[in-house]
Amino acid sequence: MRDEIRKCVGILREGGIIVYPTDTIWGIGCDATNRDAVNRIYTIKERDPSKSMLILVDQPGRITGYVLEVPGIAWELLEVNPEPMTLIYPGAKNLAENLPAEDGSIGIRVTEDPFCSNLVRQLGKPIVSTSANFSGAPAPALFEEIDEELLERTDYVADWRREEQIARKPSSVIRVGPGGRIEVIRK
């Protein structure tokens, strides 16, 4: 795993795009602070740039570096939810300006997957995580479900967990707002 993380980090530091296994489904990602790399993901996926993508961080304390304020309910949700969960926060900061949604919000998932956690930690920045599919196509639960053409458009495909046959599902998605307001977007 260590060598594979080193290869991925090298590509990410150069502004490259990787395909990699996450704590949920297979993802396509880049350095979340690199505007050009974020643009490339939109192009590769043939995705409308008005549709934001989420980021992965390696521990809850990192969230404060990428949003203006973390509503108290978010800390409670992070503490009690054992499953992968993406929280959408208002007021994104310190990220590529083309990454947050039009309303300035950003989805953040704290990954507990050893590969992803180490990848984020070694890069020292959050990583974009969006499903490794063309816009509108089904999300790949297994590596073998990823379209070959999409793989060819990226700079590196991680060799970690390619043979795994455990189908994973996307994370739940919850929007958190001021005053403890929550909205479940995907269960």
C-alpha positions, 0 to 999 in steps of 0.5 A: 500500500505504501508504494501505491500511495507514494505513486498517487501522491506524486501524480496529485502533486503534479496536478494529475488526476487519479482513479482510486478506491475509496471508503465507498465506491471507486473515485476519480480525484485530484488535489482539491486546491488545484483549479486546473486539476478540478477543471480536468475532472469536469472535462474527463467526466463530461460533467456540468461544472455547476455540479460540485464535487466533494472532498476527502479529509483524513480526520474531523479536525481538518474540516475547519480548514475548508469551511468558514464555520462548522455547525454544532450538529455536524460534530454530533453527526460525525461522532454517532454515524458509523457509516461513510457520510458526506456532510455539505457545509456552507461557506467553503474556503481554501479550496480551488474556486471552481470546486464549491457549489454555486451557493458556496457550499462544499461536501466533505467526507472524513474517510476512515479507509486506510488507503484514502486516509494515508493518501490525504495525509501524505498529500497534506491537502484534501482530495476531490472524490467523485464517482469514477464514471461519466456523468449520468452513468452508474457509479462503479462499486467495483473496479471492473465496472469502470469504463475503460475510456474514462480510465484512459483519460486519467493520469494514473489508476491505483493498483490497490483493491482492484481485485476486490469483489465487495460491492460498496455503496455511495455515502449518505449525503446530509446538508448541515446549516446554521441553527442545527438545520439538517437536510438528508439528500441521500440515505 
